[in-house]
Structures are given as structure tokens and as C-alpha cells.
Amino acid sequence: GAVVSQHPSWVICKSGTSVKIECRSLDFQATTMFWYRQFPKQSLMLMATSNEGSKATYEQGVEKDKFLINHASLTLSTLTVTSAHPEDSSFYICSARVGDRGPYEQYFGPGTRLTVT
Amino acid sequence: DAKTTQPTSMDCAEGRAANLPCNHSTISGNEYVYWYRQIHSQGPQYIIHGLKNNETNEMASLIITEDRKSSTLILPHATLRDTAVYYCIVRVSGNTPLVFGKGTRLSVIA
């Protein structure tokens, strides 16, 4: 299957600082990428949909000014958590869509664990 | 909101077949059934998907009832490494992203 990578795999930052998470599709071009968040013992929650070259579409309740998403190329999307606070501590997972039509498959990165102290 | 209902947890003996059920009684004619799994602290892994015919790949088989209101994921010979949370998701093809429910926590026991 298609490979999606994330960097870093884990990060610890201080409250008030910003953190950038990278998501790359390694062996395919992804016109659409998705960002999810997962709190302990909970399911994945979709945060936003990112299309290459255009603004991301955020799910209801997700602050677009706090979670900045950039999808500047067909293989890279970034999520920046600005002015992070302890409640932003979570497991962030990106996903990329393979194909442009039909029942396309969606592949996931390994996730980034963010801890805000 | 998730459109599927799955048991919260299941156990399976190592080497036996694991049969994971999923109810999707409100599925529309153009919605596919997808199965993913998530091993602890990892990203979800694609397993299989189908529309109305049964499907099989190297990982699993997907059995969809004739009325498409339910399906079963079958892992033919479960191993300890199959211990994970399994998610059944229905979605139309195209641009819509996957929306995850609570899934079934499968524990494979030696």
C-alpha cells in the first residue's frame, strides 16, 4: 500500500509555543490530505481536509487560527499548533487520499504524539 | 456521526478465525463499507472495502449481506499481532473523508 510518513513522531513543548507537524506521501501524489486528532481511549476525530494549493476546510469546532494547515505541494502537508496549551496534548494523525475518483483508499501516517507542558 | 454499530470488544483464540460484525442499517446505495484497524499508538491501517459483493485480499475477507445492512470482517487465522481496534466505516466514494466510530477492540489470546 501507499506510504505516509509524519515527523516528528513525538514532541514535547512548553505552553504558549508553536509546534509544526509534517505529513508526507512518500510514493504517491496526494491532492487531498486529512488531519485527525485522537485523545486517549477515544476514536479519531477529523479536524480538517487539506487540498493542495488551496485553503483547508475545517470541521465544526476546530479553530482554524489555532491549527494552521498548509498543503503547498502534492507530497507535503503541515499542521502547526499555535500557542499550544496542555489541552492540545493529543495524538495527531494525517491521512492521504490515493486516487481522484471512485472508492479511493485513504492511507494514514504513524501519528505524532504532542505533549504540552 | 458514525453510521455503523459494532460490538465494543471481542476475544479470539490465536489461530482461530476472528469474525467481526458491523451493522449499517441506514447505508445508502452508493456507500461503500470500509474496514480499518488501529494497533495501539499507531495510525490506522487499511484492511479492505466493498460495495455489495464479498471481497477477499491477503489480510481478510469481507462478507456483506444481500440487503447490505450488515457486514462481517473475517480474519481467517488470527495472530497476536492482530490485536487492535477495528473500525467499520461507510462512506460514499469521492471526496468525503473517513469518519471513525468507536470500533471493536479485538483481543487475540494465546
HADDOCK unambig.tbl for C-alpha pairs under 7 A between the chains (distance, minus, plus):
assign (segid A and resid 43 and name CA) (segid B and resid 100 and name CA) 6.49 0.50 0.50
assign (segid A and resid 43 and name CA) (segid B and resid 101 and name CA) 6.42 0.50 0.50
assign (segid A and resid 43 and name CA) (segid B and resid 102 and name CA) 5.54 0.50 0.50
assign (segid A and resid 44 and name CA) (segid B and resid 100 and name CA) 5.96 0.50 0.50
assign (segid A and resid 46 and name CA) (segid B and resid 99 and name CA) 6.91 0.50 0.50
assign (segid A and resid 93 and name CA) (segid B and resid 43 and name CA) 6.48 0.50 0.50
assign (segid A and resid 101 and name CA) (segid B and resid 94 and name CA) 5.48 0.50 0.50
assign (segid A and resid 102 and name CA) (segid B and resid 93 and name CA) 5.21 0.50 0.50
assign (segid A and resid 102 and name CA) (segid B and resid 94 and name CA) 5.84 0.50 0.50
assign (segid A and resid 103 and name CA) (segid B and resid 93 and name CA) 4.41 0.50 0.50
assign (segid A and resid 103 and name CA) (segid B and resid 94 and name CA) 6.63 0.50 0.50
assign (segid A and resid 104 and name CA) (segid B and resid 93 and name CA) 6.69 0.50 0.50
assign (segid A and resid 107 and name CA) (segid B and resid 46 and name CA) 6.67 0.50 0.50
assign (segid A and resid 108 and name CA) (segid B and resid 43 and name CA) 5.62 0.50 0.50
assign (segid A and resid 108 and name CA) (segid B and resid 44 and name CA) 5.90 0.50 0.50
assign (segid A and resid 108 and name CA) (segid B and resid 45 and name CA) 6.78 0.50 0.50
assign (segid A and resid 109 and name CA) (segid B and resid 43 and name CA) 5.53 0.50 0.50
assign (segid A and resid 110 and name CA) (segid B and resid 42 and name CA) 5.13 0.50 0.50
assign (segid A and resid 110 and name CA) (segid B and resid 43 and name CA) 4.39 0.50 0.50
assign (segid A and resid 111 and name CA) (segid B and resid 42 and name CA) 6.23 0.50 0.50
assign (segid A and resid 111 and name CA) (segid B and resid 43 and name CA) 5.54 0.50 0.50
